[in-house]
Amino acid sequence: MVSNVFASIEKKMKAVAEGLKQELAMIRTGHANPGLVEHLKVDYAGVPTPLNQIAGISAPEARLIVIQPWDPSSLHSIEQTILKSDLGLNPISDGKLIRLNIPPLSEERRYELTKVVHRRAEERRVAIRNLRRDAMEELKKLEKDKKISQDENKRALDQLQKMTDRYIAVVGQIGQDKEKELMET
């Protein structure tokens, strides 16, 4: 009973942390990173498709991302998607490839982005705490239904708190790493 609750909650907490990592990969740092554009949804044959599923994405230089569509007819759709995104990048197309030059970040923009990172990390911490609350309610229900004893419930709550603390620390570390990456020149 209790192990099922823990397995479910740990899986969800891990997903929250991984989601933050993926979300922060899309925040521009001044260094070329394929993660910056790979999750953009491109209208391909009328279907919104992640860019990494219709094109090869690479970063051959520190300030350049190269996108090579597998279907050349999707080139225009990819360009439009990049222009509409909030990345602030201008695609340069030669008919076969799209090049994205990544300009260096200004100091002001770096501070703005660190605030965004901090806010998103805090949102994930809140999500983890909400998951803890849900698990506590499940454990309380199990105790009320006499499926676990008071002692088992107390041990489970202690274990749940340790798990919560661990994942909040993971989220904090992911946020700190991204902030450090943003502040590098």
Backbone hydrogen bonds, N-H to C=O, Kabsch-Sander energy under -0.5 kcal/mol:
donor,donor_aa,acceptor,acceptor_aa,energy
5,V,1,M,-1.6
6,F,2,V,-2.5
7,A,3,S,-2.6
8,S,4,N,-2.2
9,I,5,V,-2.5
10,E,6,F,-3.0
11,K,7,A,-1.9
12,K,8,S,-1.9
13,M,9,I,-2.8
14,K,10,E,-2.6
15,A,11,K,-1.9
16,V,12,K,-1.9
17,A,13,M,-2.1
18,E,14,K,-2.7
19,G,15,A,-2.5
20,L,16,V,-1.8
21,K,17,A,-2.0
22,Q,18,E,-2.3
23,E,19,G,-2.5
24,L,20,L,-2.9
25,A,21,K,-1.3
26,M,22,Q,-0.7
26,M,23,E,-0.9
27,I,24,L,-1.4
28,R,26,M,-0.5
29,T,31,H,-0.5
32,A,62,A,-3.3
36,L,33,N,-2.5
37,V,34,P,-1.4
38,E,34,P,-1.9
40,L,37,V,-1.9
42,V,40,L,-0.6
42,V,49,T,-3.3
44,Y,42,V,-1.1
44,Y,47,V,-2.6
45,A,43,D,-0.6
47,V,44,Y,-1.5
49,T,42,V,-3.1
49,T,47,V,-0.5
51,L,40,L,-2.2
52,N,38,E,-2.0
53,Q,50,P,-2.1
54,I,51,L,-1.6
55,A,51,L,-1.0
56,G,68,Q,-2.8
58,S,66,V,-2.5
61,E,64,L,-0.8
64,L,61,E,-1.2
65,I,100,L,-2.2
66,V,58,S,-3.0
67,I,98,I,-3.0
68,Q,56,G,-3.0
68,Q,66,V,-0.5
70,W,54,I,-2.2
71,D,54,I,-0.7
74,S,71,D,-2.4
75,L,72,P,-1.4
78,I,74,S,-2.2
79,E,75,L,-2.4
80,Q,76,H,-2.4
81,T,77,S,-2.2
82,I,78,I,-2.3
83,L,79,E,-2.4
84,K,80,Q,-2.2
85,S,81,T,-1.4
88,G,85,S,-0.6
92,I,99,R,-2.5
93,S,91,P,-0.5
94,D,97,L,-1.8
98,I,67,I,-2.4
99,R,92,I,-3.2
100,L,65,I,-2.7
101,N,90,N,-0.5
101,N,99,R,-0.5
102,I,63,R,-2.6
110,R,106,S,-2.1
111,Y,107,E,-1.9
112,E,108,E,-2.1
113,L,109,R,-2.6
114,T,110,R,-2.1
115,K,111,Y,-1.7
116,V,112,E,-1.8
117,V,113,L,-2.6
118,H,114,T,-2.5
119,R,115,K,-2.5
120,R,116,V,-2.6
121,A,117,V,-2.4
122,E,118,H,-2.2
123,E,119,R,-2.2
124,R,120,R,-1.8
125,R,121,A,-2.1
126,V,122,E,-2.3
127,A,123,E,-2.0
128,I,124,R,-2.2
129,R,125,R,-2.4
130,N,126,V,-2.4
131,L,127,A,-1.9
132,R,128,I,-2.2
133,R,129,R,-2.4
134,D,130,N,-2.3
135,A,131,L,-2.4
136,M,132,R,-2.6
137,E,133,R,-2.2
138,E,134,D,-2.0
139,L,135,A,-2.6
140,K,136,M,-2.5
141,K,137,E,-2.2
142,L,138,E,-2.2
143,E,139,L,-2.3
144,K,140,K,-2.6
145,D,141,K,-2.4
146,K,143,E,-1.6
147,K,142,L,-2.9
148,I,142,L,-1.0
153,N,149,S,-2.2
154,K,150,Q,-2.6
155,R,151,D,-2.6
156,A,152,E,-2.5
157,L,153,N,-2.6
158,D,154,K,-2.2
159,Q,155,R,-2.4
160,L,156,A,-2.7
161,Q,157,L,-2.3
162,K,158,D,-2.0
163,M,159,Q,-2.2
164,T,160,L,-2.6
165,D,161,Q,-2.7
166,R,162,K,-2.3
167,Y,163,M,-2.3
168,I,164,T,-2.4
169,A,165,D,-2.1
170,V,166,R,-1.9
171,V,167,Y,-2.4
172,G,168,I,-2.4
173,Q,169,A,-2.5
174,I,170,V,-2.4
175,G,171,V,-2.4
176,Q,172,G,-2.6
177,D,173,Q,-2.6
178,K,174,I,-2.0
179,E,175,G,-2.5
180,K,176,Q,-2.5
181,E,177,D,-2.2
182,L,178,K,-2.4
183,M,179,E,-1.9
184,E,180,K,-0.8
